[in-house]
Structures are given as C-alpha cells and as structure tokens.
Amino acid sequence: MRKLNCTEVIVRNANINDIIDIYKWRNDPLSRSMFINNKLLSIDKHKNWFKDTLEDPNKKMYVGIINGKKIGITRFDFNKRKMFAEISINLNPIMRGKNLSLKLLLKSISLFQKNTKTKLKATIKNENLSSLKIFKKLGFKQINGDKKYLYFILTKKIF
C-alpha cells in the first residue's frame, strides 16, 4: 500500500458519533485476530460497551484523524489498584499500511500524559509484529511474556 501524504495527525476525544465506525473496525477480521477478546461483537453489546466507556472516568478514548478521515482509535483503561493505564490501538482497516499507527499512538499518549503521570502498560500478541515494533519504538520496555502475549510498560513521558 502507498503511504498517505499527510502533514498532521489530529487526535480528539471519542464521542457518540464514532460508535458505528469503531464497531466496524472492532469487528474487522484482522483486528479481531489481534484482540484478547477476539469474538465477533453484536451491535447492541458494542453500543452498551461504547456508551459505558465514554461515561467511565477511568477510561479514555481518542480518535485519530488525518485529512478529515478517521484513521483509528486509542484507548486507555486506568487500573487504580495497580496504578497504571492499559493502552490499546485499533486502526481503521482502510488506513493500514500507511505508517499512521506510530503517529496516532504518539499523539494519543502525549495528550493522555498531559493530565496524568500514570505508567502505561500494553499487552500485545506475540504474532502482532507491527504493534511490537511501534510500541518498542516509542520506548515501551518488555517486562514479561508468555506463549500468547508480551507485556510492556512505559514509565516516562513521551514529551
């Protein structure tokens, strides 16, 4: 795929108008294959999850936009007991292969870190080579792993 000619990734808070796009991206076969919960999700369950996530003060979702097109979503789930936030990313399937994941993660993490000093944790499937490469490039350090997943942590501010 060709790279997208772009100057700037814009990251904004997710809102109720994103519900259908994120539902479609979430149920994309490649996306699902990389998720911990990789089952096909019904629209009703997704709507409930999405609305609950938007209202939950311990969760933050951002949508990345470039040239007026939504490129993907990042989510931060804060774990009070362990004092970290789990980060995840999912790209719009038509935006894959355009070198946008790194920019989306970088902008999202920077925005998230403006309001918190929380450590970030990422759980990535061993076979998800693209995500492994991007998270390592951003400074995430592997702290553990097993047959299915590698576990990473970021303890510093991106910038």
C-alpha positions as CSV (number, residue, x, y, z in Angstrom):
1,M,0.0,0.0,0.0
2,R,1.1,3.5,-0.6
3,K,1.9,5.9,2.2
4,L,-0.7,8.6,2.8
5,N,0.5,12.1,2.1
6,C,-0.2,13.9,5.3
7,T,1.2,16.6,7.5
8,E,-0.6,16.2,10.8
9,V,-2.5,13.6,12.8
10,I,-5.2,15.2,14.9
11,V,-6.3,13.4,18.0
12,R,-9.6,14.2,19.7
13,N,-11.8,12.6,22.3
14,A,-14.0,9.9,21.0
15,N,-17.7,10.7,21.1
16,I,-21.1,9.0,20.4
17,N,-20.8,9.9,16.7
18,D,-17.9,7.4,16.4
19,I,-19.9,4.4,17.6
20,I,-20.6,2.8,14.2
21,D,-17.1,3.4,12.7
22,I,-15.4,1.9,15.8
23,Y,-17.9,-1.0,15.7
24,K,-16.9,-1.8,12.1
25,W,-13.2,-1.5,12.9
26,R,-13.5,-3.7,16.0
27,N,-15.2,-6.5,14.1
28,D,-12.8,-6.4,11.2
29,P,-11.3,-10.0,11.0
30,L,-7.6,-8.8,11.2
31,S,-8.4,-6.5,14.1
32,R,-10.2,-9.2,16.0
33,S,-7.4,-11.7,15.5
34,M,-5.1,-9.4,17.4
35,F,-7.5,-8.7,20.3
36,I,-7.5,-10.6,23.6
37,N,-11.3,-10.9,23.2
38,N,-11.5,-11.8,19.5
39,K,-15.1,-12.8,19.3
40,L,-17.5,-11.1,16.9
41,L,-19.4,-8.5,18.8
42,S,-23.1,-7.7,18.3
43,I,-24.0,-4.0,17.6
44,D,-26.1,-4.0,20.8
45,K,-23.2,-5.2,23.0
46,H,-20.9,-2.7,21.3
47,K,-23.3,0.2,21.9
48,N,-23.5,-0.7,25.6
49,W,-19.7,-1.0,25.9
50,F,-19.1,2.2,24.0
51,K,-21.5,4.3,26.0
52,D,-20.2,2.8,29.3
53,T,-16.6,3.6,28.2
54,L,-17.4,7.2,27.3
55,E,-19.0,7.7,30.7
56,D,-16.3,5.8,32.7
57,P,-13.9,8.3,34.4
58,N,-11.2,5.5,34.4
59,K,-11.3,5.1,30.6
60,K,-10.2,7.5,27.9
61,M,-10.7,7.0,24.1
62,Y,-9.2,9.1,21.4
63,V,-9.9,9.1,17.6
64,G,-7.1,10.0,15.2
65,I,-8.0,12.0,12.1
66,I,-5.9,12.9,9.1
67,N,-7.1,14.9,6.1
68,G,-10.6,14.7,7.5
69,K,-10.6,10.9,7.7
70,K,-10.7,8.8,10.8
71,I,-7.6,6.7,11.0
72,G,-8.1,4.8,14.2
73,I,-8.8,4.7,17.9
74,T,-6.6,4.5,21.0
75,R,-8.0,3.6,24.5
76,F,-6.5,4.0,28.0
77,D,-8.1,1.9,30.8
78,F,-6.9,3.1,34.2
79,N,-6.3,0.4,36.8
80,K,-6.5,2.1,40.2
81,R,-5.3,-0.9,42.2
82,K,-2.2,-1.4,40.2
83,M,-1.7,2.3,39.3
84,F,-1.3,2.0,35.6
85,A,-3.3,2.5,32.4
86,E,-3.6,-0.2,29.8
87,I,-3.3,1.2,26.3
88,S,-4.6,-0.3,23.1
89,I,-4.9,0.8,19.5
90,N,-7.0,-0.2,16.6
91,L,-6.7,1.2,13.1
92,N,-9.4,1.8,10.6
93,P,-8.7,-1.2,8.2
94,I,-8.5,1.1,5.1
95,M,-5.8,3.1,6.8
96,R,-3.4,0.1,7.4
97,G,0.0,0.2,5.8
98,K,0.3,3.9,5.6
99,N,2.6,4.4,8.6
100,L,0.0,6.0,10.8
101,S,0.0,3.9,13.9
102,L,3.1,5.4,15.3
103,K,1.8,9.0,14.8
104,L,-1.6,8.1,16.3
105,L,0.0,6.4,19.4
106,L,2.5,9.3,19.9
107,K,-0.2,12.0,19.7
108,S,-2.6,10.0,21.9
109,I,0.0,9.2,24.6
110,S,1.1,12.8,24.6
111,L,-2.5,14.0,25.1
112,F,-3.2,11.4,27.8
113,Q,0.0,12.2,29.6
114,K,-0.8,15.9,29.8
115,N,-3.3,15.0,32.6
116,T,-1.6,12.1,34.4
117,K,1.7,10.7,35.4
118,T,0.4,7.1,35.2
119,K,2.6,4.4,33.9
120,L,1.3,2.9,30.7
121,K,1.1,-0.9,30.0
122,A,0.5,-2.7,26.7
123,T,-0.4,-6.3,26.2
124,I,0.5,-7.4,22.6
125,K,0.1,-10.8,20.9
126,N,3.4,-12.3,20.0
127,E,2.4,-12.5,16.4
128,N,1.5,-8.8,16.2
129,L,4.8,-7.7,14.8
130,S,3.6,-4.3,13.7
131,S,2.4,-3.3,17.2
132,L,5.5,-4.8,18.8
133,K,7.7,-2.7,16.6
134,I,5.8,0.5,17.1
135,F,5.5,0.2,20.9
136,K,9.2,-0.5,21.2
137,K,10.0,2.5,19.0
138,L,8.0,4.7,21.4
139,G,10.1,3.5,24.4
140,F,7.9,0.7,25.9
141,K,10.0,-1.9,27.6
142,Q,9.1,-5.6,27.7
143,I,8.5,-6.7,31.3
144,N,7.2,-10.2,30.8
145,G,5.7,-12.6,28.3
146,D,4.1,-16.0,27.8
147,K,3.1,-18.2,24.8
148,K,0.5,-15.8,23.6
149,Y,1.3,-12.3,24.8
150,L,4.2,-9.9,25.5
151,Y,3.8,-7.3,28.3
152,F,5.3,-3.8,28.0
153,I,5.4,-0.8,30.2
154,L,6.2,2.9,29.6
155,T,7.2,4.8,32.7
156,K,8.4,8.1,31.2
157,K,6.6,10.9,29.4
158,I,6.8,10.8,25.7
159,F,7.4,14.6,25.5
